[in-house]
Amino acid sequence: MTQPQHVQQQPSFMVPVITGAVFALLVISFFVFGADNPPAEWGKYWQIRPLIITPLAGAIGGTCYAFLNYQSNRGFNRTLAVILGLVIYFVGLWLGTVLGLAGTMWN
């Protein structure tokens, strides 16, 4: 009988993507659901756009983070990959929030 070989398992790609999207949804929910008495010119369903756009931007930022994490496992500097991934994520989250709230809260 042969001994099982220890195979190093690659980290899951979807964990940072889902984490980024959920964190972005929490951030935008703070703004959207905290708006009391929105102006009538925003429309009846003004919350839909930010609640879709911002988590998508968070998921894309999480994808960039996962890619940089993958590259760090292949020899790229780990510290630089984490810092660069976080910077890309937060810039993308900010841009997604601005794009989602454009025309309503971000005017």
N, C-alpha and C positions, 0 to 999 in steps of 0.2 A: 504494500500500500504506500502511496506517495504522500508526502507531506504537502499540505496546501501552501501555495506561495502567497506571500503577503503583497497584495496589489494595492498601491496607493490610489485611493478613490479621488477623482476630480471633484471639486466643489460644484454644487448644483448651480446652473446658470440662472434659473428662475427665481431663486431666493432674493438676490439683490433687486431684480426687476419688480417683483411683487412688493418688496419692502419699500422701494422708492415710490411706487404708485400709491400705496396705502398712506405713507407719510405725506405725500403731496395732497391726497384727498383730505387728510386731517387738517392740513394747513389751510386749504381753500375753504373747507367747511367752517372754520373759525370765522372767516370773513363773510361768507355767503349767508350762513344762518344767524350771524350776529347783526345783520342789517335790519333795523326796525323801520317800518314805514318807507319802503323804497319809492322813489318817484314814479309816477304813472308812465312817463316816457320810456322807462326801461323795459316795459312790456310785462305781460303776465308770467312768462316762463323765462325770465332773465337768468335764473340760477342754473339752467341746464348747460349753457356754454362753459362757464368756469368749472363746473363739476365734471365735465368731460375733458376739456383741454388740459387742465393742470395735472390730473393724474396721468394723462398720456405723456406729458413732459417729464413727470417724475419717473415713469417707466423707462423712458428713453435715457434719462440720466442714470438710472439703475443699470441699464444695459451697458452704458459706457463704463460704469464702475466694474461690472462683471467682466468686461473685456480686459480692462487694465489689470484686474485681479488674475485673470487667466495668463496675461503676459508676464506678470510677476512670478508665476509658477514656472514659467519657461525661461527665466533668467533676467528679466527686467528688475530694476531696483525696487524692492517691495515698498519702502517708505515713500519714494517718489510716486509710485503707482497709487497708493492710498491717498496721498495728498492731492494729486492731480485728479483722481476720480471724485473726491469730495468737492473740489472746486468746480469741476464740470457739472456735478449733480446740482449744487446750489445755484450756479449761474443758470442752468436749465430750468430749475424750479422757479427762480425769479422771473425768467422770461415767459414761462408758461403761465404764471400768475398774472403777469401784465397782459399777455395775450387773452387770457380767459376773462379778465375783468375790464378789458378795453371797451369803452362806450358806456360802462355802468359806473362802478366804483373808481376805476382808473380813467379819469377823464381829464 
